Amino acid sequence: MKLVALLFALCFTNAAAFRICSFNIQSFGEAKCSKPEVMNVIVKVISRCDIMLLMEIKDSTDKVMNILMAKLNSQPEKKDEFNVIISQRLGRKTYKEQYAFIYRKQLVAVKAVYQYMDHQDGDVDAFSREPFVVRFQTYKNDFVIIPQHTTPEAAVREIDELYDVYQDVKQKWKTENFIFMGDFNAGCGYVPKKYWKNIRLRTNQEFVWLIGDNVDTTVRSSTKCAYDRIVVHGKRLLNAVVPGSATVFDFMKEYGLTEAQALEISDHYPVEFQLNQMRKMKLSSSSR
């Protein structure tokens, strides 16, 4: 019995907090994928995260995502293998994008997937790119991520409609733990201050906005807009959020890039936060 207890203690131990990230990778297609210096930075940015939401993937063949995943999983220093789950191509007309979640398969499992379609059953077509909803399970936490890349001119309406998505998914999966994140275009001229009162995700106090209105999530020095956001719902999930962990990851500063070099990667910075988490550890041969 003592041996069993020791093995259990070795298998499960407190480790660094679990990092969840969101990144508008800006027109991610073959042109960007063909630039090694750009891909190297993208791989570094994604590798920091345990779950990474990517938006604005514009490749009809899945070729660029296959290349990206191969690069992620061939890093000599990598500790865990990455997996990906990707949406269908979404958009009203010929312009299409995809959402993708990249996650560490040793730490995260996908419990369920749901492509929300708001124009079914006679509903109004509110979203240009409907949320690709995923329910994740980690050792300690079970939560749903609802991603959204809004159309800038329709940002107020689309952010407000996320409340309907929440109600639909809550009824479908019987859960309270939700994370909304993505490029909401929730700043500057797209969401003027007077329109926040029309957004249920903002007026309902059960939803906590981790990225504030004064945060700059853009790369260009000429702009200062809180386009990219993270919103959390559910007491258990909120209690697990590491205080002060919600932030913008400035890859330009982190990797010593010029603004021009950074803009080749994206005109958005990733946003992220951390959850307190028990992580499953592998036994080394010397521990057996």
Helices and strands as residue ranges (DSSP letters): H 2-11, E 12-14, E 18-28, H 30-33, H 36-47, E 51-57, H 63-72, E 82-86, E 98-104, E 109-115, G 120-122, E 132-137, E 142-147, G 152-154, H 155-173, E 178-183, G 188-190, G 193-198, H 200-203, E 207-209, E 228-233, H 235-240, E 247-248, H 251-254, H 259-265, E 271-275, E 278-280, G 285-287
